Amino acid sequence: MTVLGGFVVRTLTLFRFAQAVLGGLTRRAAWLREASGAFALSSGYRLWRRLQGAQSALRSRLSREAPAPLCAAREPLTQLLAHFGAVLGNDEADLFAAYQAHVQCALFETHRA
């Protein structure tokens, strides 16, 4: 089990939450499904804002590893997840955990190179 650095939420919970929202669920519905009632709804919204705010830093870090793949999606988070997949391998079940292991720092920790 991999925990999101600095939080008590599992990386897989956040990853599936993001996938569910991108798949068409509302943030509320996605969080209630993925967190299974273990965390408050406000935690889901807070993590969503954190993920949205970290996109530029994450893209910069990923770009050092590989260029962003061509992606027809207009949603920036979908493009970011495609970039995670290009760098870490699309076969990863939890790209956020794979990222933390790859760079040896927390997902939202942006001050490390």
C-alpha positions in Angstrom: 0.0 0.0 0.0 1.5 3.3 -1.1 0.4 6.5 0.7 0.4 9.9 -0.8 3.4 11.7 0.6 2.3 14.1 3.4 -1.2 12.7 3.6 -3.0 9.6 4.9 -4.7 8.9 1.6 -3.5 6.1 -0.6 -2.1 7.0 -4.0 -4.4 4.5 -5.6 -7.5 6.3 -4.1 -6.4 9.6 -5.6 -5.5 8.1 -8.9 -8.8 6.3 -9.3 -10.6 9.4 -8.1 -8.9 11.4 -10.9 -9.7 8.7 -13.4 -13.4 8.6 -12.3 -13.8 12.4 -12.7 -12.1 12.3 -16.1 -14.5 9.4 -16.9 -17.5 11.6 -16.4 -18.4 11.3 -12.7 -18.8 14.4 -10.6 -16.0 15.0 -8.1 -18.5 14.3 -5.3 -19.7 11.0 -6.8 -16.1 9.9 -7.7 -14.8 10.7 -4.2 -17.6 8.9 -2.4 -17.0 5.9 -4.6 -13.2 5.8 -4.3 -12.8 6.9 -0.7 -15.5 4.4 0.4 -16.5 6.8 3.2 -13.1 6.7 4.9 -12.5 10.4 4.3 -14.6 13.5 4.3 -15.9 14.9 1.0 -13.9 18.1 1.7 -10.7 16.0 1.6 -11.5 14.9 -2.0 -12.1 18.5 -3.0 -8.9 19.6 -1.3 -6.9 16.9 -3.0 -8.4 17.7 -6.4 -7.4 21.4 -6.0 -3.9 20.3 -4.9 -3.6 18.0 -8.0 -4.9 20.8 -10.3 -2.4 23.2 -8.8 0.6 20.8 -9.1 0.1 20.1 -12.8 2.7 22.5 -14.0 5.4 21.3 -11.7 4.5 17.7 -12.5 4.6 18.3 -16.2 8.0 20.0 -15.9 9.4 17.1 -13.9 8.0 14.5 -16.3 9.3 16.5 -19.3 12.8 16.0 -18.0 12.3 12.3 -18.5 10.4 12.2 -21.8 8.5 14.5 -24.0 4.7 14.7 -23.6 2.9 12.2 -25.8 0.4 13.3 -28.4 -2.9 13.4 -26.8 -6.2 14.3 -28.4 -7.9 15.0 -25.1 -8.5 18.7 -24.3 -8.6 18.2 -20.5 -5.2 19.1 -19.1 -5.4 16.4 -16.4 -6.0 13.7 -19.1 -2.9 15.0 -20.9 -0.9 14.8 -17.6 -2.0 11.2 -17.0 -0.9 10.3 -20.5 2.5 11.9 -19.8 2.7 9.9 -16.5 2.0 6.8 -18.6 4.6 7.7 -21.2 7.3 8.1 -18.6 6.3 5.3 -16.2 4.7 2.8 -18.5 1.0 2.6 -19.3 0.7 -0.8 -17.7 1.0 0.7 -14.2 -2.2 0.3 -12.2 -1.3 3.3 -10.0 0.7 5.9 -11.8 0.9 8.2 -8.7 2.6 5.4 -6.7 4.9 4.6 -9.6 5.8 8.3 -9.9 6.6 8.6 -6.1 8.8 5.6 -6.3 10.5 6.8 -9.5 11.4 10.3 -8.3 11.7 9.3 -4.6 9.6 12.2 -3.4 5.9 12.9 -2.8 3.5 13.6 -5.6 2.9 17.1 -4.5 6.5 17.8 -3.4 7.6 20.2 -6.1 10.8 21.7 -4.7 13.0 18.7 -5.5 14.5 18.2 -8.9 
